[in-house]
Amino acid sequence: MNILLNLLWLFFGGWTTALSWFTTCIFMVISIIGIPWARAAFNIGLLNLWPFGSTVADRAHVTKQPDIGTGALGLIGNILWFVFCGWWLALIHLGWAVLLGITIIGIPFAAQHLKLAGISLAPIGKAIVFK
């Protein structure tokens, strides 16, 4: 069922949002200033590419090792992300979740937008786990 829902997600626009996140990731790396946020943008792109059957987890729990993104610098990076772009990205996903949640057929897609809203708030130090 997850494969069918993911294919529908991709067909109705998931591939465009994933592509835009991967492109954003490339520009972040090129700009050098955005390198700390490039991995977070890549993770959001992965979640946009295949949201059904995947979850967002703390990277420290997945890898069982702390790293620079899961410590104090990751917290500072998440605060900067939230201030400059995280809150409005989350609002966009919440808006889509409300619109899709109104229809019965859109409820599974609304749930995925809620997942995307959550990672949009503070993506640094997170990993996407595919089931």
C-alpha positions in Angstrom: 0.0 0.0 0.0 2.9 2.4 0.8 4.3 1.9 -2.7 1.0 2.8 -4.3 0.6 5.9 -2.1 4.2 7.0 -2.7 3.6 6.6 -6.5 0.5 8.7 -6.2 2.4 11.3 -4.1 5.2 11.4 -6.7 2.7 11.7 -9.6 0.8 14.6 -8.1 3.8 16.7 -7.3 6.1 15.0 -4.9 8.8 14.7 -7.5 8.8 18.5 -8.0 9.2 19.3 -4.4 11.9 16.7 -3.9 13.7 18.1 -7.0 13.5 21.6 -5.6 14.9 20.5 -2.2 17.8 18.7 -3.9 18.5 21.8 -6.1 18.4 23.9 -2.9 20.8 21.5 -1.3 23.2 22.0 -4.2 23.0 25.8 -4.0 23.6 25.6 -0.3 26.8 23.7 -0.8 27.9 26.0 -3.6 27.3 29.1 -1.4 29.6 27.6 1.3 27.6 29.5 4.0 24.7 27.1 3.6 26.8 23.9 4.0 25.6 23.3 7.6 22.0 23.3 6.3 22.6 21.3 3.1 22.3 17.9 4.8 19.0 19.0 6.4 17.7 20.1 3.0 18.7 16.8 1.6 16.8 14.9 4.3 13.7 17.0 3.6 14.1 16.2 -0.1 14.3 12.5 0.7 11.2 12.7 2.8 9.4 14.6 0.0 10.5 11.9 -2.5 9.2 8.9 -0.5 7.1 9.9 2.5 4.9 6.9 3.0 6.6 4.2 5.1 9.4 6.5 6.2 9.9 8.2 9.5 11.9 11.0 10.9 14.3 10.1 13.8 17.1 11.7 15.7 20.4 10.9 14.0 22.0 10.2 17.3 19.5 7.4 17.9 19.9 6.0 14.4 23.7 6.0 14.3 24.2 5.5 18.0 26.9 8.1 17.8 26.7 11.8 18.6 27.9 14.2 15.8 28.2 17.9 15.2 24.5 18.1 14.1 23.1 16.4 17.2 24.9 18.6 19.7 24.9 22.3 20.7 25.9 23.4 17.1 22.9 21.5 15.8 20.7 23.3 18.2 22.0 26.7 17.1 21.6 25.6 13.4 18.0 24.6 14.1 17.3 27.9 15.8 18.7 29.8 12.8 16.7 27.5 10.4 13.5 28.1 12.4 13.9 31.9 12.4 14.8 32.3 8.7 12.7 29.6 7.0 11.4 26.8 9.2 8.3 28.5 10.5 6.9 29.5 7.1 7.8 26.1 5.6 5.8 24.4 8.4 2.9 26.8 7.8 2.8 25.9 4.1 2.7 22.2 4.9 0.1 22.8 7.6 -2.0 24.6 5.0 -1.7 21.7 2.6 -2.6 19.3 5.4 -5.8 21.2 6.2 -6.8 21.4 2.5 -6.1 17.7 1.9 -7.6 16.7 5.2 -11.0 18.1 4.2 -11.4 15.4 1.6 -11.6 11.7 2.7 -9.2 10.6 0.0 -6.6 13.3 0.9 -6.3 12.3 4.6 -3.2 10.0 4.1 -1.5 12.8 2.1 -2.5 15.3 4.9 -0.7 13.1 7.4 2.5 13.2 5.3 2.3 17.0 5.1 2.1 17.0 8.9 5.3 14.9 9.0 6.9 17.3 6.6 5.8 20.3 8.7 7.5 18.6 11.7 10.8 18.2 10.0 10.6 21.7 8.5 10.7 23.2 11.9 14.0 21.8 13.0 15.7 19.4 10.5 19.3 19.5 11.6 20.3 16.3 13.5 17.4 14.3 11.9 17.6 11.2 9.7 15.0 9.7 7.4 14.4 6.0 8.2 12.8 3.9 5.5 10.8 0.9 6.6 
